[in-house]
């Protein structure tokens, strides 16, 4: 597992899933594409494991296991949302590996996916990874592009204002 050194006042998020980076505006969901939910990028997953993108507390794991929210010590609030309209699957295609309220480390597995099921039953498997309180930080930096590896590839950097 790669450990990314960050400068004071910077948090480097690791990709939560292996796949290809997709621009947020290309997500087939208006709430994400218009940045109403937050700033970030999305990933078209090719891997079946979803990991914590940084150290923090899992403050919410949806009952359907399709998304989780994480807050770190610097006040960064993230949502990792697997697929689009996956809430309609009622939890099918997702296995929770960590309970809500847990402290997690960057790269720690949180969910396991049945990607084949999700590809066949979800509107899309494109998975947004967004900073929901972006207004409290400087604009995101070092946005990844191309292929990313869960728990290893830096996805983007969050800097203090």
C-alpha positions in Angstrom: 0.0 0.0 0.0 1.4 3.3 -1.0 1.8 6.0 1.6 1.6 9.5 0.1 3.5 12.2 1.9 1.6 15.4 2.0 2.7 18.9 2.8 1.3 20.6 5.9 -2.2 21.8 5.1 -2.6 19.2 2.2 -4.5 16.0 2.1 -3.7 13.6 -0.7 -6.7 11.3 -1.5 -6.0 7.9 -2.8 -8.2 6.3 -5.4 -10.9 4.3 -3.6 -11.3 1.8 -6.5 -9.2 0.5 -9.4 -10.4 1.8 -12.8 -10.3 4.8 -15.2 -10.8 8.4 -14.1 -13.9 10.1 -15.5 -14.5 13.9 -15.3 -17.3 14.8 -12.9 -19.2 16.6 -15.7 -19.3 13.3 -17.6 -21.1 11.5 -14.7 -24.7 10.5 -15.9 -26.3 12.1 -12.9 -27.1 15.8 -12.8 -26.4 16.2 -9.0 -22.8 15.0 -9.5 -22.2 16.4 -13.0 -23.2 20.0 -12.0 -21.2 19.7 -8.8 -24.3 20.1 -6.6 -23.0 17.3 -4.3 -19.4 18.5 -4.3 -16.1 18.8 -6.2 -14.0 15.8 -7.3 -13.7 13.2 -10.0 -15.4 9.9 -10.8 -14.0 6.5 -11.6 -15.2 3.8 -13.9 -14.3 0.8 -11.8 -12.5 -2.3 -13.1 -11.7 -3.6 -9.6 -14.1 -5.1 -7.1 -12.7 -3.6 -3.9 -13.5 -0.1 -2.5 -11.0 1.3 0.0 -10.9 4.4 2.2 -9.3 7.2 0.2 -7.8 8.7 3.4 -7.6 8.2 7.1 -10.9 9.1 8.8 -14.2 8.1 10.4 -16.9 6.4 8.4 -19.7 8.7 9.5 -22.3 7.1 7.2 -22.6 3.9 5.2 -25.9 3.8 3.4 -28.1 0.8 4.3 -27.9 -0.3 0.6 -24.0 -0.1 0.9 -23.8 1.8 -2.4 -22.1 4.9 -0.8 -20.3 6.0 2.3 -19.3 9.3 3.8 -15.9 9.8 5.5 -14.6 12.7 7.6 -10.9 13.1 8.4 -9.2 15.0 11.2 -8.7 18.1 9.0 -12.5 18.4 8.5 -12.4 17.0 4.9 -15.9 15.5 4.2 -16.0 13.0 1.4 -18.6 10.9 -0.3 -17.7 7.8 -2.3 -20.7 6.8 -4.3 -20.5 3.6 -6.3 -22.4 3.8 -9.5 -25.5 5.8 -10.5 -29.0 4.9 -9.2 -27.4 2.0 -7.4 -29.6 2.8 -4.4 -32.4 1.1 -6.3 -30.6 -2.2 -6.1 -31.4 -2.5 -2.4 -27.9 -3.6 -1.5 -27.5 -6.2 -4.2 -24.0 -6.2 -5.6 -22.4 -4.7 -2.5 -20.8 -6.3 0.6 -19.9 -4.1 3.5 -16.6 -4.9 5.1 -16.5 -2.1 7.8 -19.2 -0.8 10.0 -20.5 2.8 10.2 -18.7 4.8 12.8 -15.4 2.9 12.3 -12.0 4.7 12.1 -10.3 3.7 8.8 -6.9 4.1 7.4 -6.2 5.1 3.8 -6.3 1.9 1.6 -8.4 -0.1 4.1 -11.1 -2.1 2.4 -14.6 -0.7 3.0 -16.8 -2.4 0.4 -16.6 -5.3 -2.0 -18.4 -5.1 -5.3 -20.0 -7.7 -7.6 -19.1 -5.6 -10.7 -20.8 -7.9 -13.2 -24.1 -7.7 -11.3 -23.7 -3.9 -11.0 -22.9 -3.5 -14.8 -26.0 -5.5 -15.7 -28.4 -3.8 -13.2 -27.3 -0.2 -12.5 -27.8 2.8 -14.7 -24.0 3.2 -14.6 -21.1 2.0 -12.6 -19.3 5.3 -12.8 -18.4 6.2 -9.2 -18.0 9.8 -8.0 -15.6 10.6 -5.3 -16.4 14.1 -4.1 -15.4 16.6 -1.4 -18.8 17.8 -0.1 -17.4 20.8 1.8 -15.2 22.1 -1.0 -16.1 25.7 -0.1 -13.9 25.3 3.1 -10.8 24.4 1.1 -8.7 25.8 -1.8 -9.7 24.4 -5.3 -8.7 20.8 -5.8 -5.2 20.2 -7.2 -3.4 17.4 -8.9 -6.5 15.7 -10.3 -5.7 12.2 -11.6 -6.4 11.1 -15.1 -6.3 7.7 -16.8 -5.8 4.5 -14.9 -5.9 4.5 -11.1 -5.2 1.7 -8.5 -7.3 1.4 -5.3 -5.3 2.5 -2.3 -2.2 3.4 -4.3 -2.8 6.1 -7.0 -3.3 9.7 -5.7 -6.7 10.9 -6.9 -6.5 14.6 -6.0 -5.1 16.9 -3.4 -7.1 19.0 -1.0 -5.4 22.1 0.4 -6.3 24.5 3.2 -7.4 27.9 2.2 
